[in-house]
Structures are given as C-alpha cells and as structure tokens.
Amino acid sequence: MATATAPATAPVTRADAKLLRFALRLDGAATAANGLLYLGAAAVFGGMFGLPAALLYPVGAFLAAFGAALLALAGRPVISKAATGVFMAVNVLWVIASVEAVIAGWFPLSALGGGLVLAQAAAVAGFTTLQYAGLRKA
C-alpha cells in the first residue's frame, strides 16, 4: 500500500520542525552577530585579515540583514520549505565563494584572514547541513 507524502514545497509546522528551527536560529544569530561585528570593526578587521574595509561594510550589512531574515523565518508559525531552500542555496554559494576567494587569491589575505574565511565557510556548511537534516526530518 502506498503512502502519501507531502510535496517538497509544503510548509513545515511547529510540531515537526524543532531541528529546522534550531538550525535556522543558530545560523541567523551567528550570521547577524558576524555582520554587526564587521560593521563595527571593519577598519580593524581589514588590516588584521587582509580584507578591504570597503568590502567589509557591505558584507556586514548583508550578513546582518540575512541573519535577521533567518531569525524571522525561524520564528514564523509555519516555515516555508521553499524559503528555507533559498536560504540554503545562498549559504552554499557563500561557502563556494569563500573557498574560491582563498584559493584564487581574490584578496591579499593574511594567514589569519585565510583561516577566518575558511572557518566561516565551514560553519556555514555546518548550518546548511543542519538545515537540510531539519527539512528531511520535517
């Protein structure tokens, strides 16, 4: 006997989304905090990591807004699988761009800067993996 399954775009309710909510909140809080840190310390971080401060300001603003949007999604009574998929896709692109930036030498990164970029890429990959697991469980 075949069982019916929910379509991939079906919303996820509170009862079946504990892991997904946790993953979205963790990603949102870390991303927003990172963005605010970039905005507040772009000049210091630029020199320390080998990244232009002129880059860190818009990246910080993007991260703060992206993190806030993740937190808003996690707080909704029903989580859209499609919206979660969009956030996950952006995360995957972030990871790819981060690794490419280090490998291709897009910026004159210090050793600390290269380590930071790769560590952030690993954290984002971890957040995305948790989100994927949360979607599968839901």
N, CA, C and O atoms as CSV, one atom per row, in Angstrom:
chain,resi,resn,atom,element,x,y,z
A,1,MET,N,N,0.839,-1.162,0.000
A,1,MET,CA,C,0.000,0.000,0.000
A,1,MET,C,C,0.896,1.242,0.000
A,1,MET,O,O,1.810,1.344,0.818
A,2,ALA,N,N,0.647,2.156,-0.885
A,2,ALA,CA,C,1.441,3.372,-0.993
A,2,ALA,C,C,0.966,4.396,0.022
A,2,ALA,O,O,-0.223,4.482,0.331
A,3,THR,N,N,1.907,5.166,0.534
A,3,THR,CA,C,1.549,6.239,1.459
A,3,THR,C,C,1.759,7.568,0.777
A,3,THR,O,O,2.663,7.730,-0.042
A,4,ALA,N,N,0.926,8.501,1.118
A,4,ALA,CA,C,1.036,9.835,0.536
A,4,ALA,C,C,2.133,10.609,1.257
A,4,ALA,O,O,2.281,10.498,2.474
A,5,THR,N,N,2.884,11.375,0.518
A,5,THR,CA,C,3.913,12.226,1.113
A,5,THR,C,C,3.593,13.674,0.789
A,5,THR,O,O,2.963,13.982,-0.222
A,6,ALA,N,N,4.039,14.544,1.663
A,6,ALA,CA,C,3.809,15.970,1.451
A,6,ALA,C,C,4.694,16.462,0.318
A,6,ALA,O,O,5.827,16.003,0.179
A,7,PRO,N,N,4.202,17.379,-0.486
A,7,PRO,CA,C,5.039,17.929,-1.549
A,7,PRO,C,C,6.243,18.670,-0.970
A,7,PRO,O,O,6.214,19.132,0.170
A,8,ALA,N,N,7.284,18.773,-1.763
A,8,ALA,CA,C,8.529,19.395,-1.308
A,8,ALA,C,C,8.347,20.851,-0.900
A,8,ALA,O,O,9.151,21.384,-0.136
A,9,THR,N,N,7.310,21.491,-1.397
A,9,THR,CA,C,7.104,22.902,-1.064
A,9,THR,C,C,6.103,23.101,0.061
A,9,THR,O,O,5.761,24.238,0.387
A,10,ALA,N,N,5.628,22.016,0.659
A,10,ALA,CA,C,4.652,22.141,1.748
A,10,ALA,C,C,5.289,22.860,2.930
A,10,ALA,O,O,6.482,22.695,3.189
A,11,PRO,N,N,4.503,23.656,3.646
A,11,PRO,CA,C,5.051,24.347,4.811
A,11,PRO,C,C,5.339,23.375,5.953
A,11,PRO,O,O,4.780,22.280,6.018
A,12,VAL,N,N,6.213,23.798,6.838
A,12,VAL,CA,C,6.589,22.989,7.991
A,12,VAL,C,C,6.014,23.663,9.233
A,12,VAL,O,O,6.259,24.845,9.473
A,13,THR,N,N,5.248,22.908,10.020
A,13,THR,CA,C,4.626,23.471,11.216
A,13,THR,C,C,5.546,23.344,12.417
A,13,THR,O,O,6.580,22.678,12.352
A,14,ARG,N,N,5.162,23.991,13.523
A,14,ARG,CA,C,5.971,23.985,14.748
A,14,ARG,C,C,6.254,22.577,15.244
A,14,ARG,O,O,7.381,22.279,15.637
A,15,ALA,N,N,5.264,21.718,15.235
A,15,ALA,CA,C,5.403,20.391,15.827
A,15,ALA,C,C,6.465,19.544,15.139
A,15,ALA,O,O,7.115,18.722,15.785
A,16,ASP,N,N,6.645,19.730,13.861
A,16,ASP,CA,C,7.572,18.862,13.139
A,16,ASP,C,C,8.855,19.562,12.701
A,16,ASP,O,O,9.546,19.069,11.809
A,17,ALA,N,N,9.187,20.700,13.306
A,17,ALA,CA,C,10.320,21.471,12.812
A,17,ALA,C,C,11.320,21.882,13.890
A,17,ALA,O,O,11.981,22.910,13.745
A,18,LYS,N,N,11.446,21.112,14.960
A,18,LYS,CA,C,12.353,21.523,16.033
A,18,LYS,C,C,13.789,21.656,15.552
A,18,LYS,O,O,14.441,22.665,15.825
A,19,LEU,N,N,14.293,20.653,14.839
A,19,LEU,CA,C,15.671,20.710,14.348
A,19,LEU,C,C,15.840,21.832,13.326
A,19,LEU,O,O,16.835,22.557,13.350
A,20,LEU,N,N,14.876,21.969,12.437
A,20,LEU,CA,C,14.953,23.028,11.424
A,20,LEU,C,C,14.947,24.402,12.082
A,20,LEU,O,O,15.748,25.260,11.712
A,21,ARG,N,N,14.077,24.625,13.034
A,21,ARG,CA,C,14.039,25.917,13.741
A,21,ARG,C,C,15.360,26.187,14.454
A,21,ARG,O,O,15.891,27.297,14.405
A,22,PHE,N,N,15.880,25.154,15.116
A,22,PHE,CA,C,17.161,25.306,15.803
A,22,PHE,C,C,18.250,25.703,14.809
A,22,PHE,O,O,19.019,26.627,15.071
A,23,ALA,N,N,18.320,25.012,13.670
A,23,ALA,CA,C,19.348,25.293,12.666
A,23,ALA,C,C,19.203,26.705,12.102
A,23,ALA,O,O,20.199,27.407,11.924
A,24,LEU,N,N,17.974,27.122,11.821
A,24,LEU,CA,C,17.751,28.468,11.295
A,24,LEU,C,C,18.104,29.532,12.331
A,24,LEU,O,O,18.696,30.557,11.994
A,25,ARG,N,N,17.743,29.290,13.584
A,25,ARG,CA,C,18.063,30.258,14.642
A,25,ARG,C,C,19.568,30.350,14.873
A,25,ARG,O,O,20.110,31.444,15.028
A,26,LEU,N,N,20.234,29.212,14.897
A,26,LEU,CA,C,21.678,29.201,15.092
A,26,LEU,C,C,22.369,29.957,13.963
A,26,LEU,O,O,23.226,30.806,14.210
A,27,ASP,N,N,21.997,29.649,12.735
A,27,ASP,CA,C,22.562,30.330,11.568
A,27,ASP,C,C,22.244,31.820,11.626
A,27,ASP,O,O,23.123,32.652,11.402
A,28,GLY,N,N,20.995,32.158,11.923
A,28,GLY,CA,C,20.588,33.562,11.957
A,28,GLY,C,C,21.324,34.359,13.012
A,28,GLY,O,O,21.794,35.465,12.741
A,29,ALA,N,N,21.431,33.811,14.215
A,29,ALA,CA,C,22.109,34.534,15.296
A,29,ALA,C,C,23.591,34.712,14.996
A,29,ALA,O,O,24.131,35.804,15.174
A,30,ALA,N,N,24.248,33.657,14.544
A,30,ALA,CA,C,25.686,33.741,14.233
A,30,ALA,C,C,25.938,34.689,13.061
A,30,ALA,O,O,26.890,35.470,13.080
A,31,THR,N,N,25.091,34.617,12.056
A,31,THR,CA,C,25.269,35.459,10.870
A,31,THR,C,C,25.023,36.929,11.198
A,31,THR,O,O,25.800,37.791,10.790
A,32,ALA,N,N,23.963,37.218,11.924
A,32,ALA,CA,C,23.673,38.609,12.292
A,32,ALA,C,C,24.774,39.173,13.181
A,32,ALA,O,O,25.207,40.309,12.989
A,33,ALA,N,N,25.227,38.391,14.146
A,33,ALA,CA,C,26.305,38.852,15.035
A,33,ALA,C,C,27.577,39.111,14.245
A,33,ALA,O,O,28.259,40.110,14.472
A,34,ASN,N,N,27.895,38.226,13.329
A,34,ASN,CA,C,29.076,38.397,12.486
A,34,ASN,C,C,28.958,39.664,11.646
A,34,ASN,O,O,29.920,40.420,11.510
A,35,GLY,N,N,27.781,39.888,11.089
A,35,GLY,CA,C,27.564,41.083,10.280
A,35,GLY,C,C,27.723,42.359,11.085
A,35,GLY,O,O,28.344,43.318,10.626
A,36,LEU,N,N,27.163,42.371,12.289
A,36,LEU,CA,C,27.291,43.556,13.147
A,36,LEU,C,C,28.746,43.777,13.562
A,36,LEU,O,O,29.204,44.915,13.665
A,37,LEU,N,N,29.458,42.695,13.794
A,37,LEU,CA,C,30.873,42.792,14.127
A,37,LEU,C,C,31.659,43.386,12.959
A,37,LEU,O,O,32.520,44.242,13.159
A,38,TYR,N,N,31.366,42.936,11.753
A,38,TYR,CA,C,32.021,43.505,10.569
A,38,TYR,C,C,31.724,44.994,10.446
A,38,TYR,O,O,32.622,45.786,10.160
A,39,LEU,N,N,30.481,45.373,10.658
A,39,LEU,CA,C,30.111,46.786,10.546
A,39,LEU,C,C,30.822,47.636,11.592
A,39,LEU,O,O,31.245,48.756,11.305
A,40,GLY,N,N,30.954,47.109,12.795
A,40,GLY,CA,C,31.567,47.877,13.877
A,40,GLY,C,C,33.081,47.902,13.859
A,40,GLY,O,O,33.696,48.817,14.405
A,41,ALA,N,N,33.685,46.905,13.235
A,41,ALA,CA,C,35.149,46.800,13.295
A,41,ALA,C,C,35.779,46.578,11.928
A,41,ALA,O,O,36.830,45.945,11.827
A,42,ALA,N,N,35.156,47.088,10.883
A,42,ALA,CA,C,35.654,46.854,9.528
A,42,ALA,C,C,37.090,47.345,9.346
A,42,ALA,O,O,37.906,46.652,8.739
A,43,ALA,N,N,37.399,48.508,9.853
A,43,ALA,CA,C,38.748,49.050,9.672
A,43,ALA,C,C,39.785,48.189,10.387
A,43,ALA,O,O,40.848,47.907,9.834
A,44,VAL,N,N,39.482,47.775,11.602
A,44,VAL,CA,C,40.416,46.936,12.364
A,44,VAL,C,C,40.557,45.574,11.698
A,44,VAL,O,O,41.668,45.086,11.493
A,45,PHE,N,N,39.417,44.962,11.361
A,45,PHE,CA,C,39.456,43.639,10.736
A,45,PHE,C,C,40.134,43.675,9.374
A,45,PHE,O,O,40.845,42.743,8.998
A,46,GLY,N,N,39.909,44.757,8.639
A,46,GLY,CA,C,40.534,44.870,7.325
A,46,GLY,C,C,42.042,44.731,7.407
A,46,GLY,O,O,42.643,43.975,6.644
A,47,GLY,N,N,42.651,45.454,8.326
A,47,GLY,CA,C,44.098,45.377,8.487
A,47,GLY,C,C,44.557,44.040,9.034
A,47,GLY,O,O,45.589,43.512,8.621
A,48,MET,N,N,43.792,43.498,9.961
A,48,MET,CA,C,44.164,42.250,10.612
A,48,MET,C,C,44.046,41.042,9.670
A,48,MET,O,O,44.877,40.135,9.717
A,49,PHE,N,N,43.029,41.033,8.828
A,49,PHE,CA,C,42.740,39.874,7.994
A,49,PHE,C,C,43.144,40.029,6.533
A,49,PHE,O,O,43.117,39.056,5.779
A,50,GLY,N,N,43.519,41.242,6.123
A,50,GLY,CA,C,43.885,41.453,4.727
A,50,GLY,C,C,42.682,41.617,3.815
A,50,GLY,O,O,42.755,41.349,2.616
A,51,LEU,N,N,41.586,42.056,4.390
A,51,LEU,CA,C,40.380,42.322,3.610
A,51,LEU,C,C,40.131,43.820,3.578
A,51,LEU,O,O,40.305,44.492,4.594
A,52,PRO,N,N,39.726,44.361,2.431
A,52,PRO,CA,C,39.456,45.799,2.383
A,52,PRO,C,C,38.249,46.163,3.251
A,52,PRO,O,O,37.205,45.515,3.181
A,53,ALA,N,N,38.402,47.202,4.065
A,53,ALA,CA,C,37.290,47.671,4.892
A,53,ALA,C,C,36.104,48.045,4.012
A,53,ALA,O,O,34.953,47.880,4.416
A,54,ALA,N,N,36.379,48.549,2.811
A,54,ALA,CA,C,35.308,48.916,1.883
A,54,ALA,C,C,34.475,47.699,1.481
A,54,ALA,O,O,33.324,47.849,1.073
A,55,LEU,N,N,35.032,46.518,1.590
A,55,LEU,CA,C,34.281,45.290,1.330
A,55,LEU,C,C,33.523,44.843,2.580
A,55,LEU,O,O,32.397,44.353,2.487
A,56,LEU,N,N,34.137,45.012,3.732
A,56,LEU,CA,C,33.541,44.510,4.967
A,56,LEU,C,C,32.266,45.260,5.358
A,56,LEU,O,O,31.380,44.670,5.977
A,57,TYR,N,N,32.153,46.531,5.016
A,57,TYR,CA,C,30.933,47.270,5.340
A,57,TYR,C,C,29.705,46.694,4.620
A,57,TYR,O,O,28.722,46.365,5.284
A,58,PRO,N,N,29.726,46.560,3.287
A,58,PRO,CA,C,28.533,45.982,2.637
A,58,PRO,C,C,28.328,44.509,2.982
A,58,PRO,O,O,27.188,44.056,3.079
A,59,VAL,N,N,29.407,43.760,3.167
A,59,VAL,CA,C,29.269,42.363,3.567
A,59,VAL,C,C,28.636,42.296,4.956
A,59,VAL,O,O,27.763,41.464,5.203
A,60,GLY,N,N,29.071,43.160,5.851
A,60,GLY,CA,C,28.490,43.198,7.192
A,60,GLY,C,C,27.011,43.540,7.151
A,60,GLY,O,O,26.212,42.929,7.860
A,61,ALA,N,N,26.643,44.505,6.334
A,61,ALA,CA,C,25.226,44.879,6.215
A,61,ALA,C,C,24.411,43.718,5.657
A,61,ALA,O,O,23.317,43.429,6.142
A,62,PHE,N,N,24.949,43.056,4.637
A,62,PHE,CA,C,24.263,41.890,4.069
A,62,PHE,C,C,24.092,40.799,5.125
A,62,PHE,O,O,23.004,40.243,5.279
A,63,LEU,N,N,25.166,40.494,5.851
A,63,LEU,CA,C,25.101,39.429,6.853
A,63,LEU,C,C,24.109,39.764,7.969
A,63,LEU,O,O,23.371,38.892,8.426
A,64,ALA,N,N,24.092,41.016,8.403
A,64,ALA,CA,C,23.149,41.420,9.451
A,64,ALA,C,C,21.710,41.244,8.963
A,64,ALA,O,O,20.865,40.727,9.693
A,65,ALA,N,N,21.434,41.669,7.742
A,65,ALA,CA,C,20.088,41.537,7.183
A,65,ALA,C,C,19.735,40.070,6.933
A,65,ALA,O,O,18.611,39.652,7.210
A,66,PHE,N,N,20.672,39.294,6.420
A,66,PHE,CA,C,20.448,37.874,6.142
A,66,PHE,C,C,20.170,37.131,7.446
A,66,PHE,O,O,19.267,36.298,7.513
A,67,GLY,N,N,20.947,37.437,8.473
A,67,GLY,CA,C,20.735,36.809,9.770
A,67,GLY,C,C,19.375,37.155,10.351
A,67,GLY,O,O,18.690,36.293,10.901
A,68,ALA,N,N,18.986,38.416,10.229
A,68,ALA,CA,C,17.672,38.839,10.727
A,68,ALA,C,C,16.550,38.117,9.976
A,68,ALA,O,O,15.547,37.725,10.572
A,69,ALA,N,N,16.727,37.947,8.674
A,69,ALA,CA,C,15.714,37.242,7.879
A,69,ALA,C,C,15.626,35.765,8.278
A,69,ALA,O,O,14.533,35.200,8.328
A,70,LEU,N,N,16.764,35.147,8.560
A,70,LEU,CA,C,16.760,33.757,9.033
A,70,LEU,C,C,16.017,33.645,10.365
A,70,LEU,O,O,15.220,32.728,10.562
A,71,LEU,N,N,16.281,34.573,11.270
A,71,LEU,CA,C,15.600,34.563,12.564
A,71,LEU,C,C,14.095,34.775,12.398
A,71,LEU,O,O,13.295,34.159,13.102
A,72,ALA,N,N,13.716,35.640,11.475
A,72,ALA,CA,C,12.300,35.874,11.215
A,72,ALA,C,C,11.640,34.606,10.664
A,72,ALA,O,O,10.533,34.252,11.071
A,73,LEU,N,N,12.311,33.937,9.755
A,73,LEU,CA,C,11.776,32.687,9.195
A,73,LEU,C,C,11.615,31.638,10.295
A,73,LEU,O,O,10.591,30.958,10.364
A,74,ALA,N,N,12.610,31.513,11.136
A,74,ALA,CA,C,12.566,30.515,12.213
A,74,ALA,C,C,11.442,30.800,13.203
A,74,ALA,O,O,10.925,29.874,13.828
A,75,GLY,N,N,11.059,32.051,13.353
A,75,GLY,CA,C,10.032,32.424,14.305
A,75,GLY,C,C,8.607,32.346,13.774
A,75,GLY,O,O,7.647,32.524,14.524
A,76,ARG,N,N,8.475,32.082,12.495
A,76,ARG,CA,C,7.125,32.001,11.919
A,76,ARG,C,C,6.418,30.730,12.401
A,76,ARG,O,O,7.068,29.709,12.625
A,77,PRO,N,N,5.106,30.788,12.558
A,77,PRO,CA,C,4.377,29.586,12.979
A,77,PRO,C,C,4.523,28.434,11.984
A,77,PRO,O,O,4.550,27.265,12.368
A,78,VAL,N,N,4.616,28.781,10.710
A,78,VAL,CA,C,4.796,27.783,9.658
A,78,VAL,C,C,6.017,28.196,8.841
A,78,VAL,O,O,6.107,29.331,8.373
A,79,ILE,N,N,6.952,27.266,8.675
A,79,ILE,CA,C,8.172,27.558,7.921
A,79,ILE,C,C,8.002,27.078,6.490
A,79,ILE,O,O,7.654,25.921,6.252
A,80,SER,N,N,8.245,27.953,5.555
A,80,SER,CA,C,8.181,27.605,4.139
A,80,SER,C,C,9.421,26.810,3.751
A,80,SER,O,O,10.552,27.247,3.968
A,81,LYS,N,N,9.187,25.637,3.175
A,81,LYS,CA,C,10.317,24.836,2.696
A,81,LYS,C,C,11.021,25.550,1.538
A,81,LYS,O,O,12.242,25.476,1.404
A,82,ALA,N,N,10.246,26.233,0.714
A,82,ALA,CA,C,10.839,26.955,-0.414
A,82,ALA,C,C,11.753,28.074,0.079
A,82,ALA,O,O,12.860,28.241,-0.431
A,83,ALA,N,N,11.293,28.839,1.068
A,83,ALA,CA,C,12.121,29.922,1.615
A,83,ALA,C,C,13.377,29.344,2.258
A,83,ALA,O,O,14.469,29.891,2.101
A,84,THR,N,N,13.220,28.240,2.978
A,84,THR,CA,C,14.388,27.598,3.589
A,84,THR,C,C,15.367,27.171,2.507
A,84,THR,O,O,16.578,27.324,2.670
A,85,GLY,N,N,14.855,26.638,1.408
A,85,GLY,CA,C,15.715,26.230,0.297
A,85,GLY,C,C,16.495,27.396,-0.296
A,85,GLY,O,O,17.655,27.237,-0.677
A,86,VAL,N,N,15.862,28.573,-0.376
A,86,VAL,CA,C,16.553,29.759,-0.887
A,86,VAL,C,C,17.706,30.136,0.050
A,86,VAL,O,O,18.816,30.414,-0.405
A,87,PHE,N,N,17.437,30.145,1.360
A,87,PHE,CA,C,18.494,30.467,2.321
A,87,PHE,C,C,19.628,29.442,2.243
A,87,PHE,O,O,20.803,29.801,2.320
A,88,MET,N,N,19.275,28.189,2.093
A,88,MET,CA,C,20.298,27.149,1.982
A,88,MET,C,C,21.136,27.338,0.714
A,88,MET,O,O,22.351,27.145,0.740
A,89,ALA,N,N,20.497,27.709,-0.378
A,89,ALA,CA,C,21.218,27.940,-1.630
A,89,ALA,C,C,22.201,29.101,-1.488
A,89,ALA,O,O,23.332,29.027,-1.969
A,90,VAL,N,N,21.766,30.172,-0.826
A,90,VAL,CA,C,22.667,31.309,-0.589
A,90,VAL,C,C,23.843,30.854,0.277
A,90,VAL,O,O,24.982,31.249,0.029
A,91,ASN,N,N,23.577,30.032,1.285
A,91,ASN,CA,C,24.656,29.504,2.124
A,91,ASN,C,C,25.656,28.701,1.297
A,91,ASN,O,O,26.866,28.853,1.463
A,92,VAL,N,N,25.159,27.859,0.422
A,92,VAL,CA,C,26.054,27.047,-0.420
A,92,VAL,C,C,26.903,27.964,-1.308
A,92,VAL,O,O,28.104,27.740,-1.463
A,93,LEU,N,N,26.288,28.983,-1.881
A,93,LEU,CA,C,27.050,29.932,-2.702
A,93,LEU,C,C,28.102,30.662,-1.867
A,93,LEU,O,O,29.205,30.919,-2.350
A,94,TRP,N,N,27.770,30.996,-0.620
A,94,TRP,CA,C,28.722,31.650,0.279
A,94,TRP,C,C,29.935,30.745,0.507
A,94,TRP,O,O,31.076,31.202,0.452
A,95,VAL,N,N,29.682,29.473,0.760
A,95,VAL,CA,C,30.769,28.520,1.003
A,95,VAL,C,C,31.661,28.414,-0.231
A,95,VAL,O,O,32.886,28.474,-0.122
A,96,ILE,N,N,31.060,28.260,-1.381
A,96,ILE,CA,C,31.829,28.142,-2.632
A,96,ILE,C,C,32.649,29.404,-2.873
A,96,ILE,O,O,33.836,29.319,-3.188
A,97,ALA,N,N,32.029,30.570,-2.730
A,97,ALA,CA,C,32.736,31.839,-2.950
A,97,ALA,C,C,33.870,32.025,-1.946
A,97,ALA,O,O,34.933,32.539,-2.295
A,98,SER,N,N,33.648,31.614,-0.708
A,98,SER,CA,C,34.687,31.755,0.316
A,98,SER,C,C,35.909,30.914,-0.018
A,98,SER,O,O,37.041,31.393,0.046
A,99,VAL,N,N,35.675,29.669,-0.372
A,99,VAL,CA,C,36.794,28.774,-0.717
A,99,VAL,C,C,37.495,29.284,-1.968
A,99,VAL,O,O,38.724,29.285,-2.038
A,100,GLU,N,N,36.726,29.711,-2.942
A,100,GLU,CA,C,37.302,30.248,-4.177
A,100,GLU,C,C,38.124,31.509,-3.892
A,100,GLU,O,O,39.189,31.697,-4.480
A,101,ALA,N,N,37.642,32.367,-3.003
A,101,ALA,CA,C,38.375,33.592,-2.667
A,101,ALA,C,C,39.745,33.275,-2.090
A,101,ALA,O,O,40.721,33.967,-2.382
A,102,VAL,N,N,39.821,32.244,-1.282
A,102,VAL,CA,C,41.104,31.861,-0.689
A,102,VAL,C,C,41.995,31.210,-1.741
A,102,VAL,O,O,43.164,31.571,-1.869
A,103,ILE,N,N,41.457,30.259,-2.489
A,103,ILE,CA,C,42.257,29.530,-3.484
A,103,ILE,C,C,42.748,30.457,-4.591
A,103,ILE,O,O,43.914,30.405,-4.982
A,104,ALA,N,N,41.857,31.301,-5.089
A,104,ALA,CA,C,42.200,32.175,-6.222
A,104,ALA,C,C,42.944,33.432,-5.801
A,104,ALA,O,O,43.463,34.154,-6.652
A,105,GLY,N,N,43.006,33.707,-4.499
A,105,GLY,CA,C,43.713,34.893,-4.038
A,105,GLY,C,C,43.025,36.183,-4.409
A,105,GLY,O,O,43.678,37.142,-4.818
A,106,TRP,N,N,41.703,36.219,-4.270
A,106,TRP,CA,C,40.951,37.425,-4.614
A,106,TRP,C,C,41.376,38.623,-3.785
A,106,TRP,O,O,41.272,39.760,-4.244
A,107,PHE,N,N,41.852,38.385,-2.574
A,107,PHE,CA,C,42.269,39.445,-1.667
A,107,PHE,C,C,43.613,39.069,-1.065
A,107,PHE,O,O,43.949,37.887,-0.979
A,108,PRO,N,N,44.385,40.068,-0.646
A,108,PRO,CA,C,45.686,39.764,-0.019
A,108,PRO,C,C,45.493,39.342,1.450
A,108,PRO,O,O,45.891,40.049,2.375
A,109,LEU,N,N,44.876,38.182,1.629
A,109,LEU,CA,C,44.555,37.719,2.975
A,109,LEU,C,C,45.812,37.396,3.766
A,109,LEU,O,O,46.772,36.828,3.247
A,110,SER,N,N,45.776,37.772,5.029
A,110,SER,CA,C,46.823,37.317,5.947
A,110,SER,C,C,46.528,35.850,6.261
A,110,SER,O,O,45.474,35.333,5.893
A,111,ALA,N,N,47.459,35.187,6.940
A,111,ALA,CA,C,47.209,33.796,7.333
A,111,ALA,C,C,45.968,33.734,8.221
A,111,ALA,O,O,45.150,32.822,8.098
A,112,LEU,N,N,45.836,34.712,9.114
A,112,LEU,CA,C,44.660,34.772,9.981
A,112,LEU,C,C,43.389,34.998,9.163
A,112,LEU,O,O,42.349,34.403,9.445
A,113,GLY,N,N,43.478,35.847,8.162
A,113,GLY,CA,C,42.331,36.122,7.300
A,113,GLY,C,C,41.908,34.905,6.497
A,113,GLY,O,O,40.717,34.613,6.388
A,114,GLY,N,N,42.871,34.198,5.938
A,114,GLY,CA,C,42.550,32.975,5.197
A,114,GLY,C,C,41.901,31.940,6.107
A,114,GLY,O,O,40.940,31.273,5.726
A,115,GLY,N,N,42.438,31.820,7.304
A,115,GLY,CA,C,41.851,30.893,8.274
A,115,GLY,C,C,40.437,31.289,8.650
A,115,GLY,O,O,39.560,30.434,8.766
A,116,LEU,N,N,40.210,32.589,8.842
A,116,LEU,CA,C,38.877,33.081,9.187
A,116,LEU,C,C,37.880,32.787,8.070
A,116,LEU,O,O,36.781,32.298,8.331
A,117,VAL,N,N,38.255,33.079,6.840
A,117,VAL,CA,C,37.351,32.853,5.707
A,117,VAL,C,C,36.995,31.368,5.603
A,117,VAL,O,O,35.833,31.022,5.391
A,118,LEU,N,N,37.985,30.498,5.751
A,118,LEU,CA,C,37.717,29.062,5.661
A,118,LEU,C,C,36.922,28.558,6.867
A,118,LEU,O,O,36.068,27.684,6.719
A,119,ALA,N,N,37.192,29.094,8.049
A,119,ALA,CA,C,36.433,28.696,9.238
A,119,ALA,C,C,34.969,29.115,9.107
A,119,ALA,O,O,34.066,28.363,9.475
A,120,GLN,N,N,34.743,30.317,8.582
A,120,GLN,CA,C,33.368,30.762,8.373
A,120,GLN,C,C,32.677,29.897,7.325
A,120,GLN,O,O,31.498,29.572,7.468
A,121,ALA,N,N,33.393,29.528,6.287
A,121,ALA,CA,C,32.816,28.650,5.258
A,121,ALA,C,C,32.423,27.308,5.874
A,121,ALA,O,O,31.366,26.761,5.562
A,122,ALA,N,N,33.274,26.787,6.743
A,122,ALA,CA,C,32.966,25.514,7.408
A,122,ALA,C,C,31.744,25.659,8.313
A,122,ALA,O,O,30.899,24.766,8.359
A,123,ALA,N,N,31.647,26.773,9.029
A,123,ALA,CA,C,30.487,26.996,9.900
A,123,ALA,C,C,29.206,27.103,9.074
A,123,ALA,O,O,28.181,26.526,9.438
A,124,VAL,N,N,29.262,27.826,7.982
A,124,VAL,CA,C,28.084,27.979,7.121
A,124,VAL,C,C,27.696,26.628,6.518
A,124,VAL,O,O,26.511,26.316,6.410
A,125,ALA,N,N,28.679,25.836,6.129
A,125,ALA,CA,C,28.388,24.489,5.617
A,125,ALA,C,C,27.712,23.655,6.713
A,125,ALA,O,O,26.790,22.889,6.432
A,126,GLY,N,N,28.166,23.804,7.944
A,126,GLY,CA,C,27.538,23.088,9.059
A,126,GLY,C,C,26.107,23.531,9.289
A,126,GLY,O,O,25.227,22.697,9.503
A,127,PHE,N,N,25.857,24.841,9.249
A,127,PHE,CA,C,24.493,25.352,9.406
A,127,PHE,C,C,23.583,24.776,8.315
A,127,PHE,O,O,22.456,24.359,8.579
A,128,THR,N,N,24.103,24.766,7.092
A,128,THR,CA,C,23.318,24.288,5.957
A,128,THR,C,C,23.029,22.793,6.088
A,128,THR,O,O,21.937,22.336,5.751
A,129,THR,N,N,23.991,22.048,6.569
A,129,THR,CA,C,23.787,20.614,6.787
A,129,THR,C,C,22.699,20.379,7.831
A,129,THR,O,O,21.846,19.509,7.661
A,130,LEU,N,N,22.733,21.158,8.912
A,130,LEU,CA,C,21.681,21.054,9.928
A,130,LEU,C,C,20.309,21.425,9.356
A,130,LEU,O,O,19.307,20.778,9.663
A,131,GLN,N,N,20.272,22.453,8.536
A,131,GLN,CA,C,19.009,22.868,7.927
A,131,GLN,C,C,18.468,21.761,7.011
A,131,GLN,O,O,17.272,21.470,7.007
A,132,TYR,N,N,19.356,21.166,6.254
A,132,TYR,CA,C,18.957,20.069,5.368
A,132,TYR,C,C,18.402,18.907,6.194
A,132,TYR,O,O,17.361,18.345,5.853
A,133,ALA,N,N,19.090,18.550,7.272
A,133,ALA,CA,C,18.622,17.476,8.148
A,133,ALA,C,C,17.257,17.839,8.754
A,133,ALA,O,O,16.376,16.987,8.872
A,134,GLY,N,N,17.096,19.097,9.132
A,134,GLY,CA,C,15.815,19.544,9.670
A,134,GLY,C,C,14.696,19.461,8.657
A,134,GLY,O,O,13.575,19.082,8.999
A,135,LEU,N,N,14.983,19.810,7.414
A,135,LEU,CA,C,13.973,19.697,6.351
A,135,LEU,C,C,13.613,18.230,6.119
A,135,LEU,O,O,12.439,17.894,5.962
A,136,ARG,N,N,14.601,17.377,6.097
A,136,ARG,CA,C,14.351,15.943,5.860
A,136,ARG,C,C,13.510,15.347,6.987
A,136,ARG,O,O,12.625,14.525,6.755
A,137,LYS,N,N,13.806,15.778,8.203
A,137,LYS,CA,C,13.072,15.253,9.352
A,137,LYS,C,C,11.631,15.761,9.372
A,137,LYS,O,O,10.714,15.052,9.785
A,138,ALA,N,N,11.453,16.987,8.922
A,138,ALA,CA,C,10.116,17.582,8.901
A,138,ALA,C,C,9.352,16.944,7.795
A,138,ALA,O,O,8.189,17.280,7.574
